[in-house]
């Protein structure tokens, strides 16, 4: 939207500013051409002899002129400049719409400014780079423990993973190197461009990973029960509607599929360390990255997951050491934590408690049937 050819603001052929723009260009300009075209369209519909118009572009004093002739009938398409404006407006509307969406426009604007910094291991995303040292083995080992299949050199081969809020691909790439087929989605097109460019340096990753500028809400329409695994790392504290987000995860995940989440607890300690120290003092992450009100306690996240058919299997505390730039596991979940949940199978129980109750019921029935 800001910058680039055909952009809403700035760049060549922009809506505002620069030669050939709707306002601010030299020569007659597309605005006058649009007016003539619309007037000619009305006359043509009334039976006039103005069905064909010539559009002129370029500087007024230029010796060469390019003619774009369009047959203007009642069913004809809009003139090109007006079509571009309409397309840009629709893009902007889709990008910043919050209706029935988990995407938060304010969060998108924040990360828009950092889209080009994803792969700077010493920069703003250094903590996320080092988080791979524990979150990737957590995902890998959990999935291997759940499966009897093991492919030497490619332990996650045959597993379809959806990386929600993939950013520049920091987690998608190591999962792809483990053999998984990864789809990374992010509502910011700049993030997707960065991710696409970086994976292109590795021919293996280019085949295993695909990136898409999309929200999770949009994926529901085309990917119902498609993925074996969903990864949402450092994402849920940025969404606009957490319950909608969890519901969408359930819809695109296969029965008995796994959901991995890493996020920040909502405690006084997380405010002090996650915002005051990390953002305002140490500068570990850019100031304004997080909002404490959107942090999610593990109890609340577990409740939401279970209400949408998930069974929580593990909750592990995480600790970041800013002096060493490294992450480690710990018992306390008072700051950061990782959670693994499994979606119930088709027609199966949604929690271990329900499963246990059913087993006890079956045992009672069996006992009653054998007693005389």
C-alpha atoms as one frame of an Amber mdcrd trajectory, in Angstrom:
protein
   0.000   0.000   0.000   2.845   2.393   0.715   5.329   2.494  -2.120   5.701
   0.377  -5.212   4.120   0.464  -8.655   0.404   1.023  -8.539   0.520   1.735
  -4.817  -2.085   3.694  -2.908   0.521   6.183  -1.656   3.799   6.893  -3.411
   5.532   5.223  -6.342   4.878   5.493 -10.065   1.234   5.437 -11.165   0.253
   6.087  -7.564  -3.076   7.514  -6.530  -1.383  10.609  -5.074   1.820  12.186
  -6.283   4.357  11.435  -9.060   3.916  11.792 -12.865   0.783  10.167 -14.162
  -0.934  10.309 -10.784  -4.565  11.220 -10.285  -3.382  14.430  -8.649  -0.045
  16.087  -9.079   1.008  14.905 -12.561   1.663  16.951 -15.690  -0.490  16.837
 -18.801  -4.234  16.177 -18.979  -3.979  13.276 -16.480  -6.139  10.182 -16.131
  -8.721  12.043 -14.036  -9.814  14.101 -17.030  -9.695  10.967 -19.191 -11.880
   9.162 -16.705 -14.424  11.979 -16.810 -14.443  11.898 -20.621 -14.776   8.122
 -20.603 -17.727   8.142 -18.257 -19.382  10.933 -20.219 -18.816   9.009 -23.471
 -20.244   5.906 -21.875 -23.473   7.703 -21.033 -23.700   9.139 -24.557 -23.062
   5.736 -26.103 -25.802   4.226 -23.992 -28.132   6.984 -25.226 -27.322   6.207
 -28.884 -24.705   8.918 -29.418 -21.691   8.602 -31.690 -19.054   8.665 -28.945
 -18.597   4.965 -28.319 -14.832   5.027 -28.855 -12.450   7.234 -26.938  -8.705
   7.673 -27.020  -6.813   7.891 -23.717  -3.546   9.817 -23.674  -0.784   9.352
 -21.132   2.657  10.805 -20.634   4.056  14.367 -20.346   2.217  17.099 -22.116
   5.148  18.140 -24.321   6.215  14.590 -25.186   6.403  13.999 -28.966   5.155
  10.405 -28.543   1.694   9.527 -27.327   0.298   6.150 -26.456  -3.311   5.515
 -27.425  -5.346   2.966 -25.486  -8.680   2.550 -27.262 -11.583   1.040 -25.400
 -15.018   0.234 -26.819 -17.295   1.757 -24.186 -20.544  -0.194 -24.036 -22.880
  -0.511 -21.072 -21.205  -3.815 -20.133 -17.609  -2.664 -20.785 -14.918  -2.645
 -18.104 -13.803   0.471 -16.238 -10.910   2.543 -17.644  -7.506   1.247 -16.518
  -6.631   4.068 -14.058 -10.023   3.765 -12.319  -9.636  -0.023 -12.159  -6.244
   0.411 -10.472  -7.752   2.757  -7.883 -10.597   0.351  -7.179  -8.192  -2.595
  -6.889  -5.963  -0.705  -4.452  -8.960   0.281  -2.352 -10.130  -3.343  -2.185
  -6.624  -4.460  -1.182  -6.525  -1.867   1.578  -9.975  -2.893   2.762  -8.981
  -6.564   2.921  -5.682  -5.808   4.618  -7.141  -3.775   7.441 -10.537  -5.412
   7.892 -11.191  -6.826  11.348 -14.702  -8.133  10.701 -14.810 -11.795  11.797
 -11.027 -11.903  11.690  -8.295 -12.685  14.181  -5.931 -10.232  12.465  -5.209
  -7.025  14.385  -4.411  -4.077  12.059  -2.375  -2.323  14.753  -0.121  -5.354
  15.094   0.342  -5.506  11.320   1.476  -1.894  11.206   4.069  -2.559  13.905
   5.587  -5.541  12.117   5.425  -3.838   8.733   8.343  -1.626   9.807  10.477
  -4.662  10.682   9.731  -6.852   7.669  13.231  -6.484   6.224  15.019  -7.415
   9.461  13.898 -11.017   9.943  17.181 -12.686   9.037  19.490 -10.380  10.977
  20.523 -12.802  13.740  21.956  -9.960  15.825  19.076  -7.557  15.228  15.511
  -7.090  16.447  14.646 -10.772  15.995  17.751 -12.216  17.670  15.678 -13.741
  20.496  13.455 -15.557  17.988  16.487 -16.946  16.183  17.870 -18.392  19.422
  14.409 -19.706  20.407  14.782 -22.231  17.575  17.319 -24.041  19.772  14.509
 -25.257  22.032  11.244 -24.887  20.088  12.356 -26.902  17.049  13.476 -29.947
  19.122  10.261 -29.624  21.191   8.146 -29.910  18.030  10.328 -32.618  16.448
  10.614 -34.882  19.493   6.934 -34.568  20.392   5.872 -35.596  16.894   8.355
 -38.478  16.781   7.093 -39.800  20.117   3.559 -39.820  18.695   4.484 -41.698
  15.528   6.069 -45.047  14.758   7.362 -43.818  11.406  10.906 -42.507  11.270
  12.762 -41.410   8.174  16.516 -41.262   8.660  17.761 -37.768   7.854  14.202
 -36.481   7.372  12.375 -37.319  10.627   9.330 -35.185   9.764   8.955 -36.460
   6.203   5.330 -36.822   5.151   4.019 -34.372   7.777   2.087 -31.318   6.584
   2.724 -28.312   8.835   0.990 -24.926   8.821   3.184 -22.184  10.293   0.752
 -19.426  11.284   2.259 -15.939  11.447   5.440 -17.250   9.836   7.022 -13.805
   9.475  10.242 -14.158   7.498  10.287 -17.952   7.813  12.484 -18.328  10.908
  10.635 -21.447  12.066   9.388 -22.690   8.690  12.906 -23.281   7.374  14.255
 -25.584  10.128  11.000 -27.568  10.024  11.406 -27.895   6.266  14.991 -29.112
   6.712  13.649 -31.862   8.961  11.640 -33.115   5.986   8.220 -31.596   6.687
   6.035 -30.075   3.996   5.509 -26.552   5.357   2.983 -23.885   4.435   3.837
 -20.548   6.009   1.162 -17.857   6.146   1.335 -14.226   7.219  -1.058 -11.345
   6.492   1.859  -9.019   5.691   3.003  -9.320   2.088   6.405  -7.812   2.944
   7.046 -10.669   5.373   6.133 -13.219   2.724   8.460 -11.578   0.202  11.305
 -11.748   2.716  10.561 -15.411   3.470  10.323 -16.336  -0.214  13.586 -14.612
  -1.027  15.468 -16.324   1.798  14.229 -19.850   1.046  15.238 -19.408  -2.614
  18.898 -19.748  -1.592  18.269 -23.407  -0.682  16.853 -25.595  -3.510  15.662
 -28.218  -1.015  13.635 -25.686   0.955  12.219 -24.217  -2.235  10.495 -27.567
  -2.836   9.343 -28.221   0.722   8.101 -24.778   1.770   5.446 -22.551   0.270
   4.551 -19.137   1.620   1.272 -17.329   1.254   0.101 -13.846   2.204  -3.022
 -14.873   4.061  -4.681 -14.884   7.453  -5.710 -18.058   9.253  -9.348 -17.029
   8.783  -8.904 -17.057   5.016  -7.236 -20.480   5.064 -10.335 -22.047   6.620
 -12.297 -21.645   3.379  -9.861 -23.726   1.322  -8.035 -25.962   3.821 -10.582
 -27.672   6.073  -8.872 -30.488   8.031  -5.802 -30.331   5.772  -2.788 -30.130
   8.092  -1.216 -32.654  10.444   0.401 -29.942  12.561  -0.152 -26.254  13.239
   2.585 -24.098  14.728   1.722 -20.694  16.199   4.909 -19.433  17.821   4.797
 -15.967  19.424   1.512 -15.259  17.640  -1.490 -15.550  19.976  -0.453 -12.478
  21.992  -0.878 -10.423  18.815  -4.247 -11.638  17.498  -7.429  -9.578  17.686
  -9.741 -12.421  18.744  -8.115 -15.411  20.430 -11.234 -17.594  20.428 -11.713
 -17.091  16.684  -8.057 -17.972  16.206  -8.381 -21.230  18.163 -11.574 -22.127
  16.319  -9.839 -21.637  12.960  -6.917 -23.801  14.117  -9.375 -26.588  14.880
 -11.030 -26.239  11.486  -7.874 -26.529   9.361  -6.254 -29.240  11.512  -6.878
 -32.921  10.859  -8.466 -35.043  13.598  -5.746 -36.114  16.056  -3.493 -33.397
  14.658  -1.105 -31.415  16.869  -1.111 -27.718  17.735   2.070 -26.113  19.110
   1.888 -22.672  20.710   4.562 -20.530  22.352   3.508 -17.283  24.001   3.785
 -15.067  27.100   1.920 -15.460  30.377  -0.029 -12.551  31.841   1.697 -11.947
  35.173   3.400  -9.068  36.945   6.728 -10.747  36.269   6.013 -11.014  32.551
   5.202  -7.291  32.480   8.444  -6.372  34.233  10.690  -8.677  32.201   8.772
  -8.849  28.917   7.989  -5.160  28.505   9.890  -2.955  30.955  13.231  -4.795
  30.730  13.052  -6.405  27.264  11.620  -3.369  25.436  12.337  -0.232  27.434
  15.681  -1.013  29.102  17.590  -3.771  27.327  16.095  -3.252  23.864  15.903
  -7.005  23.255  12.792  -6.388  21.164  11.564  -3.085  19.662   9.559  -0.926
  22.056   5.827  -1.329  21.546   6.089  -4.903  20.257   3.905  -6.286  23.036
   0.801  -5.215  24.929   0.522  -6.756  28.394  -3.290  -6.749  28.186  -3.075
  -9.240  25.288  -0.808 -11.705  27.098  -2.509 -15.062  27.692  -2.378 -17.114
  30.921  -1.886 -20.842  30.225  -5.075 -21.653  32.148  -7.122 -19.429  29.849
  -5.471 -20.819  26.734  -6.084 -24.387  27.894  -9.740 -23.611  28.600 -10.214
 -22.191  25.098  -8.462 -25.139  23.509 -10.530 -27.709  25.352 -13.749 -25.872
  24.492 -12.869 -26.327  20.809 -12.069 -30.014  20.917  -8.403 -30.027  21.933
  -6.675 -32.006  24.647  -3.651 -30.242  26.176  -0.733 -32.662  26.431   2.111
 -30.496  27.736   2.794 -27.041  29.157   6.469 -26.130  29.615   7.940 -22.921
  31.003  10.567 -21.071  28.985  13.254 -18.615  30.087  15.359 -16.235  27.994
  18.779 -15.192  29.261  19.644 -11.801  27.728  23.290 -12.102  28.821  23.904
 -15.294  26.861  21.157 -14.744  24.288  19.871 -18.256  24.879  16.619 -19.990
  25.893  16.109 -22.834  28.334  13.218 -24.861  29.747  12.049 -24.331  33.311
   9.199 -25.491  35.538   7.593 -22.096  36.052   5.292 -20.764  33.328   5.189
 -17.276  34.862   6.930 -15.649  31.881   7.074 -17.593  28.598   5.656 -21.029
  27.965   5.132 -23.611  25.239   1.976 -25.684  24.911   1.179 -28.804  22.912
  -2.429 -29.788  22.279  -4.035 -32.531  20.199  -7.317 -32.217  18.373  -9.776
 -34.978  19.203 -10.295 -37.678  16.580 -13.413 -37.850  14.428 -16.217 -38.685
  16.800 -13.730 -39.236  19.616 -13.537 -37.653  23.077 -12.211 -34.118  23.355
 -10.238 -34.590  26.556  -8.465 -37.289  28.621 -11.124 -36.843  31.330 -13.906
 -37.779  28.913 -11.840 -40.714  27.664 -11.357 -41.974  31.214 -15.075 -41.601
  31.962 -15.970 -43.648  28.902 -13.540 -46.405  29.907 -15.001 -46.555  33.417
 -18.512 -46.680  31.972 -17.553 -49.566  29.689 -15.988 -51.440  32.604 -19.144
 -50.980  34.716 -21.294 -52.220  31.823 -19.066 -55.261  31.340 -19.190 -56.045
  35.068 -22.957 -55.680  35.143 -23.299 -58.004  32.181 -21.328 -60.845  33.777
 -22.885 -60.682  37.216 -25.887 -62.861  37.935
